[in-house]
C-alpha cells in the first residue's frame, strides 16, 4: 500500500521554539485502514548508526504542532529518533470525514507508527517506545496491550476516553443518561446524513466563564491562548459530534493487565483527570510498571510546562527498557 499524497506545510508553525540540537523533517505513513498520517520527525544531530525510537501523540483534539511535538523534540535532544503524528482524520493527516475519533482506528494509529519506525534503516526495531498524552495516553496503553513490538510505553496526564464518554466525569452518568445521549447522537446522525455534512461539537470558548471548572479555564488558556494552532480541533471547531458513539460502545484497555512490556504512567496530583491513571495503573501487572504522581501539578502542566514535565524520569525509563 502506498501513502497518499498529503498537503504538508513547509514552515515551522509549532507552538514551541525550534531546537538547534536536532534535525526536523516531515514524513508520512499509512495505517491498516488505508489512511495516510502526517508526522514531524526529529533526528538527533549526533552520529549514530541505529537509534532507539519513540512515537508520540496527543492530547485528544490537539495536533502535532502542540504538546506531542514538544515531547518529541525534547526526547530527540536526549538522543532518540522521534515522530509526533497527527491521528487519523485530524491535522495534516488524511481520512474523511474530518475530525472523527475512534477507539479502534486511533489505537491502530500508534501501531502504524511502529510499522513505520520498524522499517527505517537508522532505527533499531527492538528499541521502539511510545508516548501518549491526555486521551492518547489511553490509546497508547491500549496499543501496548495489542502490539508486542512496543517495548516501553509512557502515558502522560492520561484520559480514558471511553470511560469519560460513557460514564461522564468522575463516573457521574448512569444507564439512563447513556440512553439519552445515544438518542441525541443517533438523531444527529440522521440530520448529518440528510444534510451531507457532519456537525462539529464545538471547541472551547474564547474565554472561560468565571464560574467554569478550573480545568476548563486551564484548557482555554492552553488551546485558545499560549498554544493556539489553526489546525487544532480544541483551538477551533471541535470534534465531529457523533464521534462519541463509538466510545460509548467500545471500551479501551480491556486487556491492559496483560501488557508484559514496561509502562510508566505520569499524572499531576491536582489534575481533575488523575483518577484515570490511578485506576488504570491498578490493573497493570509486573515489576516493570510505575505510576509517578507530580505533586501540585494540574492536567495541562504536563502539556507544556517544562519545569513540571519529568523528562529526566522519562529518559531514564526509556534508557532502561529500550536496551
Secondary structure, DSSP 4 states (H G I P E B T S, - for coil): -PPPP-----S---SSPPPSSEEEEEEEEE-TTS-EEEEEEEEESS--SSEEEEEEE-STT--TTSHHHHHHHHHHHTT-EEEEEPPTTSTTS--SSSS---HHHHHHHHHHHHHHHHT-TTEEEEEEEEEEETHHHHHHHHHHHH-TT--EEEEES---HHHHHHH-GGG---HHHHHHHHHHHHHHHHHHHHHTSPPB-----SS--TTS-HHHHHHHIIIIIIT--TT-TTTTT-SBGGGHHHHHH--S-TTGGG--SEEEEEEETT-TTHHHHHHHHHH--STTEEEEEETT--TTHHHH-TTTS-HHHHHHHHHHH--
